[in-house]
Amino acid sequence: MMPLRKNIPLPGSPDWKLTICLECGRECWDRPLPEGYKVGRKMCTECALRAAMEAQNECRGNKTI
């Protein structure tokens, strides 16, 4: 997950780079992933949480809100 710039206006570390979420187009901070950590597609925190909720609802057979 990449922190949204609206929530964290300044980078938390010199290695954070300002980028755009590929899901929603909002500005967010791309930061290095811990060694050995793999992710399919980087997205902002809100999009990642939304995707996790949708996946959980699909597993339970619920409709997405």
PDB file of N, CA, C and O in Angstrom:
ATOM      1  N   MET A   1       0.831  -1.177   0.000  1.00  0.00           N
ATOM      2  CA  MET A   1       0.000   0.000   0.000  1.00  0.00           C
ATOM      3  C   MET A   1       0.881   1.248   0.000  1.00  0.00           C
ATOM      4  O   MET A   1       1.919   1.303   0.660  1.00  0.00           O
ATOM      5  N   MET A   2       0.445   2.221  -0.741  1.00  0.00           N
ATOM      6  CA  MET A   2       1.168   3.484  -0.811  1.00  0.00           C
ATOM      7  C   MET A   2       0.354   4.546  -0.083  1.00  0.00           C
ATOM      8  O   MET A   2      -0.814   4.753  -0.412  1.00  0.00           O
ATOM      9  N   PRO A   3       0.946   5.223   0.899  1.00  0.00           N
ATOM     10  CA  PRO A   3       0.217   6.255   1.632  1.00  0.00           C
ATOM     11  C   PRO A   3      -0.222   7.392   0.711  1.00  0.00           C
ATOM     12  O   PRO A   3       0.540   7.831  -0.151  1.00  0.00           O
ATOM     13  N   LEU A   4      -1.433   7.855   0.896  1.00  0.00           N
ATOM     14  CA  LEU A   4      -1.936   8.969   0.103  1.00  0.00           C
ATOM     15  C   LEU A   4      -1.282  10.275   0.535  1.00  0.00           C
ATOM     16  O   LEU A   4      -1.058  10.508   1.723  1.00  0.00           O
ATOM     17  N   ARG A   5      -0.984  11.113  -0.433  1.00  0.00           N
ATOM     18  CA  ARG A   5      -0.374  12.409  -0.124  1.00  0.00           C
ATOM     19  C   ARG A   5      -1.323  13.280   0.699  1.00  0.00           C
ATOM     20  O   ARG A   5      -0.873  14.078   1.522  1.00  0.00           O
ATOM     21  N   LYS A   6      -2.637  13.132   0.484  1.00  0.00           N
ATOM     22  CA  LYS A   6      -3.593  13.938   1.251  1.00  0.00           C
ATOM     23  C   LYS A   6      -3.508  13.610   2.746  1.00  0.00           C
ATOM     24  O   LYS A   6      -3.812  14.460   3.583  1.00  0.00           O
ATOM     25  N   ASN A   7      -3.100  12.394   3.082  1.00  0.00           N
ATOM     26  CA  ASN A   7      -2.963  11.996   4.478  1.00  0.00           C
ATOM     27  C   ASN A   7      -1.563  12.276   5.032  1.00  0.00           C
ATOM     28  O   ASN A   7      -1.404  12.582   6.214  1.00  0.00           O
ATOM     29  N   ILE A   8      -0.569  12.169   4.176  1.00  0.00           N
ATOM     30  CA  ILE A   8       0.827  12.407   4.568  1.00  0.00           C
ATOM     31  C   ILE A   8       1.416  13.370   3.538  1.00  0.00           C
ATOM     32  O   ILE A   8       1.951  12.927   2.522  1.00  0.00           O
ATOM     33  N   PRO A   9       1.328  14.685   3.784  1.00  0.00           N
ATOM     34  CA  PRO A   9       1.745  15.676   2.791  1.00  0.00           C
ATOM     35  C   PRO A   9       3.243  15.665   2.466  1.00  0.00           C
ATOM     36  O   PRO A   9       3.639  15.998   1.349  1.00  0.00           O
ATOM     37  N   LEU A  10       4.068  15.285   3.437  1.00  0.00           N
ATOM     38  CA  LEU A  10       5.511  15.243   3.222  1.00  0.00           C
ATOM     39  C   LEU A  10       5.996  13.802   3.332  1.00  0.00           C
ATOM     40  O   LEU A  10       5.448  13.022   4.112  1.00  0.00           O
ATOM     41  N   PRO A  11       7.024  13.439   2.556  1.00  0.00           N
ATOM     42  CA  PRO A  11       7.492  12.050   2.596  1.00  0.00           C
ATOM     43  C   PRO A  11       7.988  11.658   3.985  1.00  0.00           C
ATOM     44  O   PRO A  11       8.589  12.466   4.693  1.00  0.00           O
ATOM     45  N   GLY A  12       7.730  10.416   4.359  1.00  0.00           N
ATOM     46  CA  GLY A  12       8.150   9.914   5.653  1.00  0.00           C
ATOM     47  C   GLY A  12       9.608   9.532   5.695  1.00  0.00           C
ATOM     48  O   GLY A  12      10.170   9.303   6.766  1.00  0.00           O
ATOM     49  N   SER A  13      10.219   9.463   4.528  1.00  0.00           N
ATOM     50  CA  SER A  13      11.616   9.060   4.418  1.00  0.00           C
ATOM     51  C   SER A  13      12.158   9.592   3.093  1.00  0.00           C
ATOM     52  O   SER A  13      11.392   9.787   2.149  1.00  0.00           O
ATOM     53  N   PRO A  14      13.463   9.829   3.010  1.00  0.00           N
ATOM     54  CA  PRO A  14      14.028  10.324   1.746  1.00  0.00           C
ATOM     55  C   PRO A  14      13.852   9.369   0.564  1.00  0.00           C
ATOM     56  O   PRO A  14      13.931   9.792  -0.589  1.00  0.00           O
ATOM     57  N   ASP A  15      13.615   8.084   0.842  1.00  0.00           N
ATOM     58  CA  ASP A  15      13.465   7.136  -0.266  1.00  0.00           C
ATOM     59  C   ASP A  15      12.020   6.994  -0.751  1.00  0.00           C
ATOM     60  O   ASP A  15      11.759   6.208  -1.662  1.00  0.00           O
ATOM     61  N   TRP A  16      11.078   7.735  -0.163  1.00  0.00           N
ATOM     62  CA  TRP A  16       9.711   7.765  -0.669  1.00  0.00           C
ATOM     63  C   TRP A  16       9.659   8.667  -1.894  1.00  0.00           C
ATOM     64  O   TRP A  16      10.237   9.754  -1.891  1.00  0.00           O
ATOM     65  N   LYS A  17       8.972   8.224  -2.939  1.00  0.00           N
ATOM     66  CA  LYS A  17       8.845   8.991  -4.184  1.00  0.00           C
ATOM     67  C   LYS A  17       7.381   9.266  -4.481  1.00  0.00           C
ATOM     68  O   LYS A  17       6.542   8.369  -4.393  1.00  0.00           O
ATOM     69  N   LEU A  18       7.077  10.508  -4.834  1.00  0.00           N
ATOM     70  CA  LEU A  18       5.708  10.885  -5.180  1.00  0.00           C
ATOM     71  C   LEU A  18       5.332  10.229  -6.502  1.00  0.00           C
ATOM     72  O   LEU A  18       6.081  10.298  -7.477  1.00  0.00           O
ATOM     73  N   THR A  19       4.168   9.594  -6.525  1.00  0.00           N
ATOM     74  CA  THR A  19       3.703   8.915  -7.726  1.00  0.00           C
ATOM     75  C   THR A  19       2.179   9.018  -7.787  1.00  0.00           C
ATOM     76  O   THR A  19       1.570   9.716  -6.976  1.00  0.00           O
ATOM     77  N   ILE A  20       1.577   8.339  -8.726  1.00  0.00           N
ATOM     78  CA  ILE A  20       0.132   8.334  -8.915  1.00  0.00           C
ATOM     79  C   ILE A  20      -0.371   6.901  -8.767  1.00  0.00           C
ATOM     80  O   ILE A  20       0.212   5.972  -9.327  1.00  0.00           O
ATOM     81  N   CYS A  21      -1.457   6.725  -8.011  1.00  0.00           N
ATOM     82  CA  CYS A  21      -2.079   5.406  -7.878  1.00  0.00           C
ATOM     83  C   CYS A  21      -2.641   4.997  -9.238  1.00  0.00           C
ATOM     84  O   CYS A  21      -3.356   5.769  -9.877  1.00  0.00           O
ATOM     85  N   LEU A  22      -2.320   3.798  -9.671  1.00  0.00           N
ATOM     86  CA  LEU A  22      -2.792   3.326 -10.977  1.00  0.00           C
ATOM     87  C   LEU A  22      -4.280   2.986 -10.977  1.00  0.00           C
ATOM     88  O   LEU A  22      -4.884   2.855 -12.041  1.00  0.00           O
ATOM     89  N   GLU A  23      -4.873   2.841  -9.795  1.00  0.00           N
ATOM     90  CA  GLU A  23      -6.298   2.522  -9.698  1.00  0.00           C
ATOM     91  C   GLU A  23      -7.167   3.781  -9.741  1.00  0.00           C
ATOM     92  O   GLU A  23      -8.160   3.827 -10.467  1.00  0.00           O
ATOM     93  N   CYS A  24      -6.792   4.808  -8.956  1.00  0.00           N
ATOM     94  CA  CYS A  24      -7.671   5.979  -8.806  1.00  0.00           C
ATOM     95  C   CYS A  24      -7.061   7.284  -9.319  1.00  0.00           C
ATOM     96  O   CYS A  24      -7.775   8.272  -9.492  1.00  0.00           O
ATOM     97  N   GLY A  25      -5.757   7.297  -9.562  1.00  0.00           N
ATOM     98  CA  GLY A  25      -5.111   8.484 -10.101  1.00  0.00           C
ATOM     99  C   GLY A  25      -4.728   9.542  -9.077  1.00  0.00           C
ATOM    100  O   GLY A  25      -4.279  10.625  -9.454  1.00  0.00           O
ATOM    101  N   ARG A  26      -4.895   9.249  -7.782  1.00  0.00           N
ATOM    102  CA  ARG A  26      -4.529  10.224  -6.756  1.00  0.00           C
ATOM    103  C   ARG A  26      -3.039  10.138  -6.429  1.00  0.00           C
ATOM    104  O   ARG A  26      -2.406   9.097  -6.607  1.00  0.00           O
ATOM    105  N   GLU A  27      -2.492  11.267  -5.942  1.00  0.00           N
ATOM    106  CA  GLU A  27      -1.079  11.303  -5.568  1.00  0.00           C
ATOM    107  C   GLU A  27      -0.846  10.472  -4.313  1.00  0.00           C
ATOM    108  O   GLU A  27      -1.613  10.544  -3.352  1.00  0.00           O
ATOM    109  N   CYS A  28       0.216   9.688  -4.336  1.00  0.00           N
ATOM    110  CA  CYS A  28       0.580   8.890  -3.177  1.00  0.00           C
ATOM    111  C   CYS A  28       2.087   8.685  -3.162  1.00  0.00           C
ATOM    112  O   CYS A  28       2.785   9.019  -4.119  1.00  0.00           O
ATOM    113  N   TRP A  29       2.569   8.138  -2.073  1.00  0.00           N
ATOM    114  CA  TRP A  29       4.006   7.942  -1.877  1.00  0.00           C
ATOM    115  C   TRP A  29       4.382   6.498  -2.148  1.00  0.00           C
ATOM    116  O   TRP A  29       3.924   5.580  -1.467  1.00  0.00           O
ATOM    117  N   ASP A  30       5.220   6.314  -3.152  1.00  0.00           N
ATOM    118  CA  ASP A  30       5.780   4.994  -3.429  1.00  0.00           C
ATOM    119  C   ASP A  30       6.978   4.825  -2.516  1.00  0.00           C
ATOM    120  O   ASP A  30       7.849   5.693  -2.457  1.00  0.00           O
ATOM    121  N   ARG A  31       7.024   3.726  -1.815  1.00  0.00           N
ATOM    122  CA  ARG A  31       8.129   3.487  -0.894  1.00  0.00           C
ATOM    123  C   ARG A  31       8.668   2.085  -1.118  1.00  0.00           C
ATOM    124  O   ARG A  31       7.939   1.209  -1.583  1.00  0.00           O
ATOM    125  N   PRO A  32       9.916   1.866  -0.799  1.00  0.00           N
ATOM    126  CA  PRO A  32      10.502   0.533  -1.010  1.00  0.00           C
ATOM    127  C   PRO A  32       9.781  -0.529  -0.178  1.00  0.00           C
ATOM    128  O   PRO A  32       9.387  -0.281   0.962  1.00  0.00           O
ATOM    129  N   LEU A  33       9.618  -1.694  -0.756  1.00  0.00           N
ATOM    130  CA  LEU A  33       9.014  -2.811  -0.047  1.00  0.00           C
ATOM    131  C   LEU A  33      10.083  -3.539   0.768  1.00  0.00           C
ATOM    132  O   LEU A  33      11.246  -3.578   0.366  1.00  0.00           O
ATOM    133  N   PRO A  34       9.704  -4.107   1.891  1.00  0.00           N
ATOM    134  CA  PRO A  34      10.665  -4.891   2.666  1.00  0.00           C
ATOM    135  C   PRO A  34      11.194  -6.060   1.835  1.00  0.00           C
ATOM    136  O   PRO A  34      10.501  -6.573   0.957  1.00  0.00           O
ATOM    137  N   GLU A  35      12.399  -6.463   2.116  1.00  0.00           N
ATOM    138  CA  GLU A  35      13.018  -7.566   1.378  1.00  0.00           C
ATOM    139  C   GLU A  35      12.152  -8.820   1.468  1.00  0.00           C
ATOM    140  O   GLU A  35      11.691  -9.194   2.547  1.00  0.00           O
ATOM    141  N   GLY A  36      11.940  -9.460   0.325  1.00  0.00           N
ATOM    142  CA  GLY A  36      11.152 -10.680   0.267  1.00  0.00           C
ATOM    143  C   GLY A  36       9.655 -10.455   0.139  1.00  0.00           C
ATOM    144  O   GLY A  36       8.907 -11.413  -0.056  1.00  0.00           O
ATOM    145  N   TYR A  37       9.200  -9.212   0.243  1.00  0.00           N
ATOM    146  CA  TYR A  37       7.772  -8.896   0.148  1.00  0.00           C
ATOM    147  C   TYR A  37       7.414  -8.700  -1.312  1.00  0.00           C
ATOM    148  O   TYR A  37       8.069  -7.935  -2.019  1.00  0.00           O
ATOM    149  N   LYS A  38       6.383  -9.383  -1.764  1.00  0.00           N
ATOM    150  CA  LYS A  38       5.962  -9.267  -3.160  1.00  0.00           C
ATOM    151  C   LYS A  38       4.516  -8.812  -3.209  1.00  0.00           C
ATOM    152  O   LYS A  38       3.699  -9.198  -2.373  1.00  0.00           O
ATOM    153  N   VAL A  39       4.216  -7.997  -4.185  1.00  0.00           N
ATOM    154  CA  VAL A  39       2.854  -7.497  -4.365  1.00  0.00           C
ATOM    155  C   VAL A  39       2.526  -7.544  -5.849  1.00  0.00           C
ATOM    156  O   VAL A  39       3.382  -7.278  -6.693  1.00  0.00           O
ATOM    157  N   GLY A  40       1.280  -7.884  -6.160  1.00  0.00           N
ATOM    158  CA  GLY A  40       0.877  -7.970  -7.554  1.00  0.00           C
ATOM    159  C   GLY A  40       0.843  -6.614  -8.236  1.00  0.00           C
ATOM    160  O   GLY A  40       1.351  -6.450  -9.346  1.00  0.00           O
ATOM    161  N   ARG A  41       0.243  -5.651  -7.568  1.00  0.00           N
ATOM    162  CA  ARG A  41       0.115  -4.314  -8.141  1.00  0.00           C
ATOM    163  C   ARG A  41       0.066  -3.298  -7.008  1.00  0.00           C
ATOM    164  O   ARG A  41      -0.752  -3.411  -6.096  1.00  0.00           O
ATOM    165  N   LYS A  42       0.934  -2.321  -7.071  1.00  0.00           N
ATOM    166  CA  LYS A  42       0.932  -1.283  -6.044  1.00  0.00           C
ATOM    167  C   LYS A  42      -0.249  -0.355  -6.254  1.00  0.00           C
ATOM    168  O   LYS A  42      -0.580   0.022  -7.378  1.00  0.00           O
ATOM    169  N   MET A  43      -0.893   0.013  -5.115  1.00  0.00           N
ATOM    170  CA  MET A  43      -1.998   0.960  -5.163  1.00  0.00           C
ATOM    171  C   MET A  43      -2.032   1.722  -3.850  1.00  0.00           C
ATOM    172  O   MET A  43      -1.392   1.325  -2.876  1.00  0.00           O
ATOM    173  N   CYS A  44      -2.779   2.817  -3.826  1.00  0.00           N
ATOM    174  CA  CYS A  44      -2.857   3.627  -2.614  1.00  0.00           C
ATOM    175  C   CYS A  44      -3.581   2.849  -1.514  1.00  0.00           C
ATOM    176  O   CYS A  44      -4.212   1.823  -1.767  1.00  0.00           O
ATOM    177  N   THR A  45      -3.476   3.356  -0.311  1.00  0.00           N
ATOM    178  CA  THR A  45      -4.067   2.694   0.847  1.00  0.00           C
ATOM    179  C   THR A  45      -5.571   2.500   0.674  1.00  0.00           C
ATOM    180  O   THR A  45      -6.083   1.411   0.933  1.00  0.00           O
ATOM    181  N   GLU A  46      -6.282   3.533   0.242  1.00  0.00           N
ATOM    182  CA  GLU A  46      -7.733   3.427   0.104  1.00  0.00           C
ATOM    183  C   GLU A  46      -8.127   2.389  -0.949  1.00  0.00           C
ATOM    184  O   GLU A  46      -9.062   1.619  -0.732  1.00  0.00           O
ATOM    185  N   CYS A  47      -7.432   2.360  -2.075  1.00  0.00           N
ATOM    186  CA  CYS A  47      -7.748   1.378  -3.116  1.00  0.00           C
ATOM    187  C   CYS A  47      -7.417  -0.040  -2.647  1.00  0.00           C
ATOM    188  O   CYS A  47      -8.149  -0.982  -2.953  1.00  0.00           O
ATOM    189  N   ALA A  48      -6.323  -0.195  -1.909  1.00  0.00           N
ATOM    190  CA  ALA A  48      -5.950  -1.512  -1.401  1.00  0.00           C
ATOM    191  C   ALA A  48      -6.987  -2.024  -0.402  1.00  0.00           C
ATOM    192  O   ALA A  48      -7.367  -3.194  -0.441  1.00  0.00           O
ATOM    193  N   LEU A  49      -7.440  -1.152   0.486  1.00  0.00           N
ATOM    194  CA  LEU A  49      -8.465  -1.559   1.450  1.00  0.00           C
ATOM    195  C   LEU A  49      -9.785  -1.878   0.751  1.00  0.00           C
ATOM    196  O   LEU A  49     -10.466  -2.837   1.115  1.00  0.00           O
ATOM    197  N   ARG A  50     -10.145  -1.080  -0.246  1.00  0.00           N
ATOM    198  CA  ARG A  50     -11.373  -1.332  -1.006  1.00  0.00           C
ATOM    199  C   ARG A  50     -11.283  -2.686  -1.721  1.00  0.00           C
ATOM    200  O   ARG A  50     -12.242  -3.457  -1.712  1.00  0.00           O
ATOM    201  N   ALA A  51     -10.147  -2.969  -2.333  1.00  0.00           N
ATOM    202  CA  ALA A  51      -9.961  -4.240  -3.042  1.00  0.00           C
ATOM    203  C   ALA A  51     -10.031  -5.423  -2.076  1.00  0.00           C
ATOM    204  O   ALA A  51     -10.600  -6.463  -2.407  1.00  0.00           O
ATOM    205  N   ALA A  52      -9.458  -5.266  -0.887  1.00  0.00           N
ATOM    206  CA  ALA A  52      -9.506  -6.335   0.106  1.00  0.00           C
ATOM    207  C   ALA A  52     -10.943  -6.589   0.567  1.00  0.00           C
ATOM    208  O   ALA A  52     -11.352  -7.739   0.731  1.00  0.00           O
ATOM    209  N   MET A  53     -11.706  -5.512   0.775  1.00  0.00           N
ATOM    210  CA  MET A  53     -13.108  -5.664   1.174  1.00  0.00           C
ATOM    211  C   MET A  53     -13.919  -6.353   0.080  1.00  0.00           C
ATOM    212  O   MET A  53     -14.741  -7.222   0.368  1.00  0.00           O
ATOM    213  N   GLU A  54     -13.691  -5.966  -1.170  1.00  0.00           N
ATOM    214  CA  GLU A  54     -14.418  -6.572  -2.283  1.00  0.00           C
ATOM    215  C   GLU A  54     -14.084  -8.055  -2.403  1.00  0.00           C
ATOM    216  O   GLU A  54     -14.971  -8.875  -2.639  1.00  0.00           O
ATOM    217  N   ALA A  55     -12.805  -8.403  -2.242  1.00  0.00           N
ATOM    218  CA  ALA A  55     -12.396  -9.799  -2.319  1.00  0.00           C
ATOM    219  C   ALA A  55     -13.024 -10.606  -1.184  1.00  0.00           C
ATOM    220  O   ALA A  55     -13.464 -11.737  -1.391  1.00  0.00           O
ATOM    221  N   GLN A  56     -13.062 -10.030  -0.002  1.00  0.00           N
ATOM    222  CA  GLN A  56     -13.660 -10.708   1.147  1.00  0.00           C
ATOM    223  C   GLN A  56     -15.158 -10.913   0.925  1.00  0.00           C
ATOM    224  O   GLN A  56     -15.691 -11.981   1.227  1.00  0.00           O
ATOM    225  N   ASN A  57     -15.830  -9.902   0.403  1.00  0.00           N
ATOM    226  CA  ASN A  57     -17.259 -10.020   0.128  1.00  0.00           C
ATOM    227  C   ASN A  57     -17.540 -11.078  -0.930  1.00  0.00           C
ATOM    228  O   ASN A  57     -18.521 -11.814  -0.828  1.00  0.00           O
ATOM    229  N   GLU A  58     -16.686 -11.157  -1.944  1.00  0.00           N
ATOM    230  CA  GLU A  58     -16.872 -12.166  -2.997  1.00  0.00           C
ATOM    231  C   GLU A  58     -16.708 -13.571  -2.424  1.00  0.00           C
ATOM    232  O   GLU A  58     -17.441 -14.487  -2.797  1.00  0.00           O
ATOM    233  N   CYS A  59     -15.752 -13.738  -1.524  1.00  0.00           N
ATOM    234  CA  CYS A  59     -15.542 -15.052  -0.899  1.00  0.00           C
ATOM    235  C   CYS A  59     -16.749 -15.455  -0.067  1.00  0.00           C
ATOM    236  O   CYS A  59     -17.075 -16.639   0.027  1.00  0.00           O
ATOM    237  N   ARG A  60     -17.407 -14.485   0.531  1.00  0.00           N
ATOM    238  CA  ARG A  60     -18.569 -14.760   1.368  1.00  0.00           C
ATOM    239  C   ARG A  60     -19.865 -14.771   0.578  1.00  0.00           C
ATOM    240  O   ARG A  60     -20.922 -15.094   1.120  1.00  0.00           O
ATOM    241  N   GLY A  61     -19.789 -14.420  -0.696  1.00  0.00           N
ATOM    242  CA  GLY A  61     -20.988 -14.391  -1.515  1.00  0.00           C
ATOM    243  C   GLY A  61     -21.829 -13.153  -1.329  1.00  0.00           C
ATOM    244  O   GLY A  61     -22.992 -13.120  -1.732  1.00  0.00           O
ATOM    245  N   ASN A  62     -21.251 -12.129  -0.718  1.00  0.00           N
ATOM    246  CA  ASN A  62     -21.975 -10.860  -0.512  1.00  0.00           C
ATOM    247  C   ASN A  62     -21.769  -9.941  -1.697  1.00  0.00           C
ATOM    248  O   ASN A  62     -20.779 -10.045  -2.421  1.00  0.00           O
ATOM    249  N   LYS A  63     -22.711  -9.046  -1.881  1.00  0.00           N
ATOM    250  CA  LYS A  63     -22.553  -8.043  -2.919  1.00  0.00           C
ATOM    251  C   LYS A  63     -21.659  -6.928  -2.427  1.00  0.00           C
ATOM    252  O   LYS A  63     -21.658  -6.596  -1.241  1.00  0.00           O
ATOM    253  N   THR A  64     -20.891  -6.346  -3.347  1.00  0.00           N
ATOM    254  CA  THR A  64     -20.020  -5.228  -3.011  1.00  0.00           C
ATOM    255  C   THR A  64     -20.858  -3.974  -2.829  1.00  0.00           C
ATOM    256  O   THR A  64     -21.780  -3.706  -3.599  1.00  0.00           O
ATOM    257  N   ILE A  65     -20.526  -3.222  -1.812  1.00  0.00           N
ATOM    258  CA  ILE A  65     -21.256  -1.981  -1.530  1.00  0.00           C
ATOM    259  C   ILE A  65     -20.751  -0.889  -2.425  1.00  0.00           C
ATOM    260  O   ILE A  65     -21.232   0.242  -2.352  1.00  0.00           O
TER     261      ILE A  65
END
